[in-house]
Amino acid sequence: MTSCKQLGVGLEDPTPAIWCVPLKEDVFAAFMAKGNKTVHMIFGHGSLFSPFLFGKFFDPSDAFPLWEFESDVLLSNLRSSCQSTVDWFQTDTDYVLKAELPGIQKDSLQVCVEKGKVVDICGQWRQQRESNSKDWRCSHWWEQGFVRRLELPENVDWRKMEAYLSNDILLEIRIPKNPLDCVCPRGNQGANEDLETA
């Protein structure tokens, strides 16, 4: 039996200093070397949150222009070794991202749009030790959470973005294209033009 729940999409995170500490490749290697099974599921090869998702190291807290690339090309090495749990594509009306999220606490998962230009997918995999400490996203975020930031295409209606979680593991994000940019069937308009020219 499939369960599917809609996630709320937040707008404009008011915290100005989030994602200000970049993840470097050597720091990530040391972090993974000490990591447990959960860390390896969340940040491992093929995961949406892996800095190596796109072949070369890319800090997931930096916004990536995902929809400028074909998933078959960017993920070809991972797919050939059956390691990819991510896919993205576009239809005539939407941009779509699908990703399996193993090892992630589903209650902590957040989808947020920043200034109408970037979508943040983030959450915590480990709770903060001190409740009065600053926001986990403002320092070494990977020690407590995960993130993938993606640039939104210019022709989207980001206010109508929808996010779903199926069976507590499969995330699907749908971002509608602006109606003026959609490839829409001509419907009766084409018939009227044919009558006018006859």
Salt bridges, closest charged atoms under 4 A:
ASP13 OD2 - ARG137 NH1 2.50
ASP72 OD1 - ARG79 NH1 2.41
ASP87 OD1 - ARG79 NH2 2.77
ASP94 OD2 - ARG174 NH1 3.34
GLU114 OE1 - ARG149 NH2 2.59
ASP120 OD1 - ARG149 NE 2.85
ASP135 OD2 - ARG137 NH2 2.61
GLU143 OE2 - HIS140 ND1 3.69
ASP157 OD2 - LYS160 NZ 3.77
GLU172 OE1 - LYS98 NZ 3.94
GLU172 OE2 - ARG174 NE 2.72
GLU193 OE1 - ARG186 NH2 2.46
